[in-house]
Amino acid sequence: MQEVPLTQRERNRLETWNAIHDAAAAMTLEDGPVSVTIEAVASRAGVSKRTFFNYFPTKEDAILGTRAPLVSDELLEKFRSSDADLLTRIVRILAGVMATSLGRGHAYQVRRDIITRYPELKGRMVQHINAAEGLVDEILHERMDSEAAEETLNLLPDGQDSARALLMLAGTITRFAYRSDPQGTVADIDLHIDSTVKIFREVMQATHDNA
């Protein structure tokens, strides 16, 4: 799919976001997260404190290059219109929502280096992952409660408990997919996600056959 070119305004926002994150990450790697202040990051990035908060709610988010997850209309439409099985669709939308928070590429690699050195910062990333799972959980339960509910969801045993179990499994699969791409450089993330789902299906099938 051909990417839509960014507008000048979008490019400016991206450059400012990168400048703030790069400054915060560099200062953390130089002297540790305790020494990092919002004022110092803003000064190094060449922006005001007010501008800092327009891009990042906390200094931890600036350091890690994270943001609050969101469900785009595109992700929601892909989830609704896909002909894939339910588990695959849940993993795909969860991975997509997590990507809006955690990103990929350069920021993803820098974050791994920072968390390796300062594991206390991992808590903020976990908060975003939990928030992403909460958003997908809302989508699943909205569909269960709607008149046009997903037929597969309605046929699952134990209703909402089964939906939660599916989401927990999807979360495990998504985390595995992220960890098996440590540099965040896989070109076709959808294919990577689908391959990971296949691995889990084969493992579960093998353990069932040998039970």
C-alpha positions in Angstrom: 0.0 0.0 0.0 1.4 3.4 -1.0 2.0 5.7 1.9 0.2 9.1 1.9 2.8 11.9 2.0 2.8 14.0 5.2 1.6 17.5 5.1 4.0 20.3 6.2 2.1 20.6 9.5 2.4 16.9 10.1 6.1 17.0 9.3 6.6 19.9 11.7 4.8 18.0 14.5 6.9 14.9 13.8 10.1 16.9 13.9 9.2 18.5 17.2 8.1 15.2 18.7 11.5 13.7 17.6 13.4 16.6 19.0 11.9 16.3 22.4 12.2 12.6 22.6 15.8 12.6 21.3 16.7 15.2 23.9 15.1 13.3 26.7 16.5 9.9 25.7 20.1 11.4 25.2 20.0 13.0 28.6 18.8 9.8 30.2 21.6 7.7 28.6 24.1 10.4 29.7 23.2 10.9 33.3 20.2 8.6 34.2 16.5 9.3 34.4 16.6 10.9 37.8 18.7 13.8 36.5 16.3 14.5 33.6 13.9 17.4 34.1 11.1 18.7 31.8 12.7 22.2 31.8 16.1 20.8 30.8 14.6 18.6 28.0 12.6 21.5 26.6 15.6 23.7 26.6 17.8 21.1 24.9 15.0 20.5 22.3 14.6 24.2 21.7 10.9 24.3 22.7 8.9 25.8 25.5 7.7 23.9 28.5 4.2 24.4 27.2 5.1 22.8 23.9 6.6 19.9 25.8 3.3 19.1 27.4 1.5 19.4 24.0 3.5 16.3 23.0 4.2 14.4 26.1 2.2 14.2 29.4 5.2 13.1 31.5 9.0 13.1 31.3 8.9 9.3 31.2 6.9 9.4 28.0 9.4 11.8 26.5 12.3 9.5 27.5 10.7 6.4 26.2 9.1 7.9 23.1 5.6 6.6 24.1 2.2 8.1 24.0 -1.4 7.2 25.0 -2.7 4.4 22.7 -5.7 5.1 20.5 -8.0 3.1 18.1 -8.1 4.7 14.7 -11.0 4.5 12.4 -8.8 2.5 10.0 -7.9 -0.1 12.7 -11.6 -0.4 13.7 -12.7 -0.9 10.1 -10.0 -3.5 9.4 -11.2 -5.4 12.5 -14.8 -5.3 11.5 -14.4 -6.1 7.8 -11.7 -8.8 8.0 -12.6 -12.3 7.1 -9.8 -13.8 9.3 -10.7 -15.8 12.4 -11.5 -14.0 15.6 -8.3 -14.6 17.4 -6.2 -13.3 14.5 -8.4 -10.2 14.2 -8.0 -9.5 17.9 -4.2 -9.9 17.8 -4.1 -7.6 14.7 -6.1 -4.8 16.3 -4.3 -5.1 19.6 -0.9 -4.9 17.8 -2.1 -2.0 15.8 -3.3 -0.1 18.9 -0.1 -0.9 20.8 1.9 0.5 17.8 0.1 3.9 18.2 1.6 4.0 21.7 5.0 2.3 21.4 5.9 3.0 17.8 8.6 1.2 15.8 11.9 1.8 14.2 14.4 4.2 15.8 12.4 5.2 18.9 11.6 1.5 19.5 15.3 0.6 19.5 16.3 3.5 21.7 13.6 2.6 24.2 14.9 -1.0 24.5 18.4 0.3 25.3 17.1 2.7 27.9 14.9 0.1 29.6 17.8 -2.4 29.7 19.8 0.2 31.6 17.0 1.6 33.7 14.3 -1.1 34.1 12.4 1.1 36.5 11.1 2.9 33.5 9.4 -0.2 32.2 6.4 0.5 34.4 5.3 3.4 32.2 5.4 1.3 29.1 3.4 -1.4 30.9 0.8 1.2 31.7 0.4 2.0 28.0 0.2 -1.7 27.1 -2.6 -2.2 29.7 -4.4 0.9 28.3 -4.2 -0.6 24.8 -5.7 -3.9 26.0 -8.4 -2.0 27.8 -9.4 -0.2 24.5 -9.6 -3.5 22.7 -11.6 -5.0 25.6 -14.1 -2.2 25.2 -14.4 -3.0 21.5 -15.1 -6.7 22.1 -17.7 -6.0 24.7 -19.4 -3.3 22.6 -19.8 -6.0 19.9 -21.1 -8.5 22.4 -23.7 -6.1 23.6 -24.8 -4.8 20.2 -27.5 -6.1 18.0 -25.0 -6.8 15.3 -22.7 -8.7 17.7 -20.0 -10.9 16.4 -21.6 -14.3 16.1 -18.5 -16.1 17.2 -18.4 -14.1 20.4 -22.0 -15.0 21.2 -21.3 -18.7 20.7 -18.2 -18.7 23.0 -18.8 -20.4 26.4 -19.1 -18.2 29.4 -19.6 -15.0 27.4 -17.5 -12.2 28.8 -15.1 -14.5 30.6 -14.2 -16.1 27.2 -13.8 -12.7 25.6 -11.3 -11.8 28.4 -9.5 -15.1 27.9 -9.2 -14.4 24.2 -7.8 -10.9 24.9 -5.3 -12.2 27.4 -4.1 -14.8 24.8 -4.0 -12.1 22.2 -1.9 -10.0 24.5 0.6 -12.8 25.0 0.9 -13.4 21.3 1.4 -9.7 20.6 4.1 -9.4 23.3 5.8 -12.5 21.7 5.7 -10.9 18.3 7.3 -7.7 19.7 10.1 -9.6 21.5 10.8 -11.7 18.4 11.4 -8.4 16.5 13.9 -6.8 19.0 14.9 -4.0 16.6 11.4 -3.2 15.4 12.5 -3.5 11.8 10.2 -6.1 10.4 8.9 -4.7 7.1 5.5 -6.4 7.0 4.2 -6.3 10.5 0.8 -7.9 9.6 2.6 -10.9 8.1 4.8 -11.1 11.3 1.7 -11.0 13.5 0.0 -13.7 11.4 3.1 -15.9 11.6 3.2 -15.5 15.3 -0.5 -16.5 15.7 0.3 -19.6 13.6 3.2 -20.5 16.0 0.8 -20.3 19.0 -1.9 -22.3 17.2 0.7 -25.1 16.4 2.0 -25.2 19.9 -1.6 -25.4 21.4 -2.5 -28.1 18.9 0.6 -30.1 19.7 0.0 -30.0 23.4 -3.6 -30.9 22.9 -2.7 -33.9 20.7 -0.2 -35.1 23.3 -2.5 -34.7 26.2 
